[in-house]
Amino acid sequence: MEDVASKIGSYDRGKMVSELRNRKLANTKTSILFGNDSVEYLSDAHSQQKNVMHGFDIEERKSQTARNKDMKAQLTRANFSLGDEKVDYETTARAGLRASAEAGQLGKTKPTVSIPAQKSSIDFGSEKPNYKSVAQDAMCYHGNTNDFSKMKDEVTALKTHLRRHQISMGEEKVDYTSDYRRGYKNLPEECYNHGDRKAELRKVIDETRRCHFSLGDDKTEYKSNTHRAQEGVSTNSSEDILQSIANAKKLKQQLQRTSFVVGFDPEYE
């Protein structure tokens, strides 16, 4: 405190206010900068023109001009062709006559050439027709290995099955035996011989008639609280009574004494 009090007169109030104002203005300014590079607005065409102006020599320009002409010629040319084979517009009759003339010039006539040239080249069916109806064909015996008796039996069985009722209810065999009869089966003789059961039945009857509830089996002690307290006092000896009085006095002194300690630091003792 003395150090602070000694410096009170040495503070420049105006300088302090100016520094605080400058600090506040600096804290309120943003510190984010979005790009400081210089942007060059140059198109691709302009960039290519600049490269052409100072980037190629005469030989390179000539070769580039030749490549451009070749590329233009390739682009203006058709790249697909339809019908490269030579078309021969000649009829079949004329071709036969020409072949016959060529064979005559050789001094002999080829039968494979002259005969087709003299005949028609159109042939509608060379097979012998069979004019027979379906019914007539069905009546003809073509031979088979069918067992007609077996087929007849199968048809009869199928017809009988189709005419039969297809719903079946209760196909299980019914056992007409009562529970009473089912319970008395053939047992050995000793199972029916019970002997003299009158004594046992008498015991069961007596047991069922007897009361099965037990209430108040505990022994009752008729003593009051005062009586129990006097019995406890009478059992104490004189030494126990004196010790109890001393403990009570000590407890009273501890209760009357304060239990709060304020300031136990040795520096302030």
Solvent accessible surface area in square Angstrom, and as a share of the most:
residue,aa,sasa,rsa
1,M,195,0.87
2,E,153,0.68
3,D,87,0.45
4,V,98,0.56
5,A,61,0.47
6,S,85,0.55
7,K,99,0.42
8,I,115,0.58
9,G,79,0.76
10,S,90,0.58
11,Y,130,0.49
12,D,87,0.45
13,R,180,0.66
14,G,49,0.47
15,K,122,0.52
16,M,66,0.30
17,V,64,0.37
18,S,47,0.30
19,E,88,0.39
20,L,97,0.48
21,R,136,0.49
22,N,89,0.46
23,R,154,0.56
24,K,139,0.59
25,L,100,0.50
26,A,65,0.50
27,N,114,0.58
28,T,100,0.58
29,K,149,0.63
30,T,109,0.63
31,S,115,0.74
32,I,121,0.61
33,L,137,0.68
34,F,179,0.75
35,G,66,0.63
36,N,122,0.62
37,D,123,0.64
38,S,114,0.73
39,V,100,0.57
40,E,134,0.60
41,Y,196,0.74
42,L,64,0.32
43,S,69,0.45
44,D,118,0.61
45,A,65,0.50
46,H,91,0.41
47,S,39,0.25
48,Q,112,0.50
49,Q,114,0.51
50,K,86,0.36
51,N,66,0.34
52,V,68,0.39
53,M,147,0.66
54,H,140,0.62
55,G,51,0.49
56,F,76,0.32
57,D,90,0.47
58,I,121,0.61
59,E,123,0.55
60,E,66,0.30
61,R,108,0.39
62,K,128,0.54
63,S,43,0.28
64,Q,66,0.29
65,T,70,0.41
66,A,60,0.47
67,R,131,0.48
68,N,80,0.41
69,K,143,0.61
70,D,83,0.43
71,M,116,0.52
72,K,139,0.59
73,A,46,0.36
74,Q,88,0.39
75,L,136,0.68
76,T,106,0.62
77,R,143,0.52
78,A,83,0.64
79,N,127,0.65
80,F,163,0.68
81,S,82,0.53
82,L,162,0.80
83,G,74,0.72
84,D,121,0.63
85,E,152,0.68
86,K,199,0.84
87,V,95,0.55
88,D,111,0.58
89,Y,194,0.74
90,E,53,0.24
91,T,91,0.53
92,T,100,0.58
93,A,68,0.53
94,R,162,0.59
95,A,34,0.27
96,G,14,0.13
97,L,121,0.60
98,R,119,0.43
99,A,30,0.24
100,S,38,0.24
101,A,55,0.43
102,E,86,0.39
103,A,5,0.04
104,G,46,0.45
105,Q,153,0.68
106,L,129,0.64
107,G,69,0.66
108,K,132,0.56
109,T,86,0.50
110,K,87,0.37
111,P,88,0.55
112,T,113,0.65
113,V,36,0.21
114,S,13,0.08
115,I,84,0.43
116,P,72,0.45
117,A,34,0.26
118,Q,152,0.68
119,K,141,0.60
120,S,93,0.60
121,S,85,0.55
122,I,124,0.63
123,D,116,0.60
124,F,180,0.75
125,G,67,0.65
126,S,104,0.67
127,E,161,0.72
128,K,190,0.80
129,P,82,0.51
130,N,122,0.62
131,Y,197,0.75
132,K,87,0.37
133,S,66,0.42
134,V,132,0.76
135,A,73,0.57
136,Q,101,0.45
137,D,64,0.33
138,A,78,0.60
139,M,166,0.74
140,C,54,0.32
141,Y,183,0.70
142,H,139,0.62
143,G,41,0.39
144,N,83,0.43
145,T,142,0.82
146,N,79,0.41
147,D,78,0.40
148,F,134,0.56
149,S,73,0.47
150,K,121,0.51
151,M,94,0.42
152,K,145,0.61
153,D,95,0.49
154,E,99,0.44
155,V,89,0.51
156,T,76,0.44
157,A,63,0.49
158,L,104,0.52
159,K,97,0.41
160,T,67,0.39
161,H,90,0.40
162,L,125,0.62
163,R,190,0.69
164,R,148,0.54
165,H,132,0.59
166,Q,115,0.51
167,I,113,0.57
168,S,71,0.46
169,M,170,0.76
170,G,78,0.75
171,E,145,0.65
172,E,156,0.70
173,K,199,0.84
174,V,94,0.54
175,D,106,0.55
176,Y,193,0.73
177,T,41,0.24
178,S,67,0.43
179,D,114,0.59
180,Y,167,0.63
181,R,175,0.64
182,R,106,0.39
183,G,60,0.58
184,Y,138,0.53
185,K,130,0.55
186,N,159,0.81
187,L,95,0.47
188,P,69,0.44
189,E,146,0.65
190,E,123,0.55
191,C,60,0.36
192,Y,119,0.45
193,N,115,0.59
194,H,119,0.53
195,G,62,0.59
196,D,115,0.60
197,R,108,0.39
198,K,162,0.69
199,A,63,0.49
200,E,101,0.45
201,L,96,0.48
202,R,132,0.48
203,K,146,0.62
204,V,87,0.50
205,I,63,0.32
206,D,74,0.38
207,E,73,0.33
208,T,96,0.56
209,R,186,0.68
210,R,149,0.54
211,C,97,0.58
212,H,115,0.52
213,F,167,0.70
214,S,80,0.52
215,L,162,0.81
216,G,78,0.75
217,D,118,0.61
218,D,130,0.67
219,K,199,0.84
220,T,85,0.49
221,E,107,0.48
222,Y,194,0.74
223,K,76,0.32
224,S,65,0.42
225,N,124,0.64
226,T,87,0.51
227,H,81,0.36
228,R,113,0.41
229,A,61,0.48
230,Q,112,0.50
231,E,67,0.30
232,G,38,0.37
233,V,99,0.57
234,S,88,0.57
235,T,110,0.64
236,N,78,0.40
237,S,52,0.34
238,S,71,0.46
239,E,118,0.53
240,D,79,0.41
241,I,84,0.43
242,L,120,0.60
243,Q,108,0.48
244,S,66,0.43
245,I,88,0.45
246,A,54,0.42
247,N,78,0.40
248,A,60,0.46
249,K,128,0.54
250,K,124,0.53
251,L,100,0.50
252,K,123,0.52
253,Q,111,0.49
254,Q,97,0.43
255,L,137,0.68
256,Q,133,0.59
257,R,163,0.60
258,T,104,0.61
259,S,100,0.65
260,F,174,0.72
261,V,117,0.67
262,V,144,0.83
263,G,63,0.61
264,F,166,0.69
265,D,65,0.34
266,P,103,0.64
267,E,140,0.63
268,Y,180,0.69
269,E,174,0.78
